[in-house]
Amino acid sequence: MFYCPHDYEKENCSCRKPDIVMALQSKERFKDIDFKKSIVVGDSLSDIEFGKNIGAYSVFIDKNNKEPELADFSFENLYEFALHLRI
């Protein structure tokens, strides 16, 4: 698990999404990660931008059905997203 420990209001950092520092940290630790075959799931525009910035597919979870134009897919909740996965 990777996360940004910095206070959003007080600190300007490079590890906060949509910057890709956390993705690069994960790639350094897990060399087989292929961002082009990855999925970023989130409920904010910064999550979707993060996914785009690393070249991943992006899934926007929004109970209000306001699909951001950047997202590849949008679902009302995680359950609805899970129903559409093909495993």
Disulfide bonds with the S-S distance in Angstrom:
none
